[in-house]
Amino acid sequence: MTELTHLTLAEARDLLAKGETSARELTAAHVKAIEGAGELNALITQTPEKALTMADASDERRRKGEVGAMEGLPIAIKDLFCTEGVLTTAGSHILDGFKPNYESSVTANLWDAGAVMLGKLNMDEFAMGSANITSYYGNVRNPWTPEGADKPLVPGGSSGGSAAVVAARVAMAATGTDTGGSIRQPASFCGIVGLKPTYGRCSRWGIVAFASSLDQAGPMTRSVRDAAIMLGAMAGHDPKDSTSVNVPVPDYEAALTGDIRGLRIGVPAEYRMEGMPEEIERLWQEGITWLKAAGAEIVDISLPHTKYALPTYYIVAPAEASSNLARYDGVRYGLRVEGESLDEMYENTRGEGFGAEVKRRVLIGTYVLSAGYYDAYYNKARQVRTLILQDFQDAYQKVDAILTPTAPSAAFAVGENMDDPVQMYLNDIFTVPVNLAGLPGISVPAGLSAGGLPLGLQIIGRAFDEETLLRVAGVLEEAAGFDALPPFCGKGA
């Protein structure tokens, strides 16, 4: 039998159904794997006792014939999701000691479906970053870092801890959030599947906010089928979230028919960026060939406002962040650094509690929302965002899905680009337009770079058409046949 920590969600579900393993056995194996994965620095908080208690409760439910969609499956949670009674930090010093007395809607849905929580995952502070190097708790190490490498590789961000534990076979799956690519880019860097659903598909209630009109929760898994299973458990309308959309949640797993004959797949000219590595272009062409061989029709399309997506995002997202992060003042919860006056206490708390990247984005956001600049920057960005959405809507008159690279490179070393925020922001160049348009996107591991590191391809779908997205992704996954394991797994993890 495959080692328990190397099973997919679907495989583990089938073994549990046959009685060939138990939730407790599965969970204990993953708790042990976490204990041996300290060098990855992927978890902020481990919850082994809670996990085993949840596993025992799952086994008891199964004995009674009560089986949820994620029954007994051990997963880990990005530390942006509030978890009742469990430390929730958003990777920031300013939330020291914060243990919510409530559960986020997404995690509540997962527990209702029978999932088991292994712990809370490291991440870029307040989800601001593309490399998982801005966390107060230190950087996460990519499990694909070769033995003897001069420097560890970044796992991508902000959901770097999520990607690392899934790739390293430490958790069966993990939650992530995606504001500008924070599920898909780390999925590409770590060789796993990362799905960002349509904006409004999963509730944002109980998720620490970064940019409210862009944030969306999604699954990070080892296979497209697992992503379909987990999204079905996470999604659903939530009256507590005014941006949650009241549409039915389909049977995503049933959408994986393996048949894409007759589907039209768009290839946007604007994603061929100047200076893009040849191996990214080559993999993209390979993906086109695979889908064509499966019976899809390839259609050249144009998304003319793509070049404005990154600057638009870096006005809209910091503007919303500056508003959302105003609530962290040292008064009600988290860190408090005393001062001689209330104003000084605010200043001391925020000065010590926020890291450099968060401060940078709050300052940018405050600037673009200030009198005299609101129209010149923020309003203009909102108008361009509408044009970007219109580009996609025009394209979907001709195609059913769009194929692009996920990221402009493979994972890079910790320390690279740290002194060049603009270069770091370019990591999101292929993913940001999807968030601005509120569309679903998925990254599928499709090959290895010349240096032996994973590379992903991205499929973008119509709003609330995750079924077609997953169907195409399943065919792409089958054609790519990606089965490489990171070097970390050779250590017996």
Secondary structure as the mmCIF struct_conf table of DSSP 4:
data_model
#
loop_
_struct_conf.conf_type_id
_struct_conf.id
_struct_conf.beg_label_comp_id
_struct_conf.beg_label_asym_id
_struct_conf.beg_label_seq_id
_struct_conf.end_label_comp_id
_struct_conf.end_label_asym_id
_struct_conf.end_label_seq_id
HELX_RH_3T_P HELX_RH_3T_P1 LEU A 4 HIS A 6
HELX_RH_AL_P HELX_RH_AL_P1 LEU A 9 LYS A 18
TURN_TY1_P TURN_TY1_P1 GLY A 19 GLY A 19
BEND BEND1 GLU A 20 THR A 21
HELX_RH_AL_P HELX_RH_AL_P2 ALA A 23 GLU A 35
TURN_TY1_P TURN_TY1_P2 GLY A 36 GLY A 36
HELX_RH_3T_P HELX_RH_3T_P2 GLY A 38 LEU A 40
STRN STRN1 LEU A 43 GLN A 46
HELX_RH_AL_P HELX_RH_AL_P3 PRO A 48 ARG A 63
TURN_TY1_P TURN_TY1_P3 LYS A 64 GLY A 65
TURN_TY1_P TURN_TY1_P4 ALA A 69 GLY A 72
STRN STRN2 PRO A 74 LYS A 78
TURN_TY1_P TURN_TY1_P5 ASP A 79 LEU A 80
STRN STRN3 PHE A 81 PHE A 81
STRN STRN4 THR A 83 THR A 83
TURN_TY1_P TURN_TY1_P6 GLU A 84 GLY A 85
STRN STRN5 VAL A 86 VAL A 86
TURN_TY1_P TURN_TY1_P7 ALA A 90 GLY A 91
HELX_RH_3T_P HELX_RH_3T_P3 HIS A 93 LEU A 95
TURN_TY1_P TURN_TY1_P8 ASP A 96 GLY A 97
BEND BEND2 ASN A 101 TYR A 102
HELX_RH_AL_P HELX_RH_AL_P4 SER A 105 ASP A 112
TURN_TY1_P TURN_TY1_P9 ALA A 113 GLY A 114
STRN STRN6 VAL A 116 LEU A 121
BEND BEND3 ASP A 124 ASP A 124
HELX_RH_3T_P HELX_RH_3T_P4 GLU A 125 ALA A 127
BEND BEND4 SER A 130 ASN A 132
TURN_TY1_P TURN_TY1_P10 TYR A 136 TYR A 137
HELX_LH_PP_P HELX_LH_PP_P1 ASN A 139 ASN A 142
TURN_TY1_P TURN_TY1_P11 PRO A 143 TRP A 144
HELX_LH_PP_P HELX_LH_PP_P2 THR A 145 PRO A 146
TURN_TY1_P TURN_TY1_P12 GLU A 147 GLY A 148
BEND BEND5 ASP A 150 LYS A 151
HELX_LH_PP_P HELX_LH_PP_P3 PRO A 152 PRO A 152
STRN STRN7 LEU A 153 LEU A 153
HELX_LH_PP_P HELX_LH_PP_P4 VAL A 154 VAL A 154
BEND BEND6 GLY A 157 SER A 159
HELX_RH_AL_P HELX_RH_AL_P5 GLY A 160 ALA A 167
TURN_TY1_P TURN_TY1_P13 ALA A 168 ARG A 169
BEND BEND7 VAL A 170 MET A 172
STRN STRN8 ALA A 174 ASP A 178
BEND BEND8 THR A 179 GLY A 181
TURN_TY1_P TURN_TY1_P14 SER A 182 ILE A 183
HELX_RH_AL_P HELX_RH_AL_P6 ARG A 184 CYS A 190
TURN_TY1_P TURN_TY1_P15 GLY A 191 GLY A 191
BEND BEND9 ILE A 192 ILE A 192
STRN STRN9 VAL A 193 LYS A 196
HELX_LH_PP_P HELX_LH_PP_P5 PRO A 197 THR A 198
TURN_TY1_P TURN_TY1_P16 TYR A 199 GLY A 200
BEND BEND10 ARG A 201 CYS A 202
TURN_TY1_P TURN_TY1_P17 TRP A 205 GLY A 206
STRN STRN10 ILE A 207 ILE A 207
HELX_LH_PP_P HELX_LH_PP_P6 VAL A 208 ALA A 209
BEND BEND11 PHE A 210 PHE A 210
TURN_TY1_P TURN_TY1_P18 SER A 212 LEU A 214
STRN STRN11 GLN A 216 THR A 221
BEND BEND12 ARG A 222 SER A 223
HELX_RH_AL_P HELX_RH_AL_P7 VAL A 224 MET A 234
TURN_TY1_P TURN_TY1_P19 PRO A 239 LYS A 240
TURN_TY1_P TURN_TY1_P20 SER A 242 THR A 243
TURN_TY1_P TURN_TY1_P21 TYR A 252 TYR A 252
HELX_RH_3T_P HELX_RH_3T_P5 GLU A 253 ALA A 255
BEND BEND13 GLY A 258 GLY A 258
TURN_TY1_P TURN_TY1_P22 ARG A 261 GLY A 262
STRN STRN12 ARG A 264 PRO A 268
HELX_RH_3T_P HELX_RH_3T_P6 ALA A 269 TYR A 271
BEND BEND14 ARG A 272 ARG A 272
TURN_TY1_P TURN_TY1_P23 GLU A 274 GLY A 275
HELX_RH_AL_P HELX_RH_AL_P8 GLU A 278 ALA A 293
TURN_TY1_P TURN_TY1_P24 ALA A 294 GLY A 295
HELX_LH_PP_P HELX_LH_PP_P7 ALA A 296 ALA A 296
STRN STRN13 GLU A 297 ILE A 301
HELX_RH_3T_P HELX_RH_3T_P7 PRO A 304 TYR A 308
HELX_RH_AL_P HELX_RH_AL_P9 ALA A 309 ASN A 324
HELX_RH_3T_P HELX_RH_3T_P8 LEU A 325 ARG A 327
BEND BEND15 ASP A 329 GLY A 334
BEND BEND16 GLU A 340 SER A 341
HELX_RH_AL_P HELX_RH_AL_P10 LEU A 342 GLY A 353
BEND BEND17 PHE A 354 PHE A 354
HELX_RH_AL_P HELX_RH_AL_P11 ALA A 356 VAL A 368
TURN_TY1_P TURN_TY1_P25 LEU A 369 LEU A 369
BEND BEND18 SER A 370 SER A 370
TURN_TY1_P TURN_TY1_P26 ALA A 371 TYR A 373
HELX_RH_PI_P HELX_RH_PI_P1 TYR A 374 ASN A 379
HELX_RH_AL_P HELX_RH_AL_P12 LYS A 380 ALA A 395
TURN_TY1_P TURN_TY1_P27 TYR A 396 LYS A 398
BEND BEND19 ASP A 400 ASP A 400
STRN STRN14 ALA A 401 PRO A 405
BEND BEND20 THR A 406 THR A 406
BEND BEND21 PRO A 408 ALA A 410
STRN STRN15 ALA A 413 ALA A 413
TURN_TY1_P TURN_TY1_P28 VAL A 414 ASP A 419
HELX_RH_AL_P HELX_RH_AL_P13 PRO A 421 TYR A 425
HELX_RH_3T_P HELX_RH_3T_P9 LEU A 426 ASP A 428
TURN_TY1_P TURN_TY1_P29 ILE A 429 THR A 431
HELX_RH_AL_P HELX_RH_AL_P14 VAL A 432 ALA A 437
TURN_TY1_P TURN_TY1_P30 GLY A 438 GLY A 438
STRN STRN16 GLY A 441 LEU A 448
TURN_TY1_P TURN_TY1_P31 ALA A 450 GLY A 451
BEND BEND22 GLY A 452 GLY A 452
STRN STRN17 PRO A 454 GLY A 461
TURN_TY1_P TURN_TY1_P32 ALA A 463 PHE A 464
HELX_RH_AL_P HELX_RH_AL_P15 GLU A 466 ALA A 480
TURN_TY1_P TURN_TY1_P33 GLY A 481 GLY A 481
HELX_RH_3T_P HELX_RH_3T_P10 PRO A 487 LYS A 491
TURN_TY1_P TURN_TY1_P34 GLY A 492 GLY A 492
#
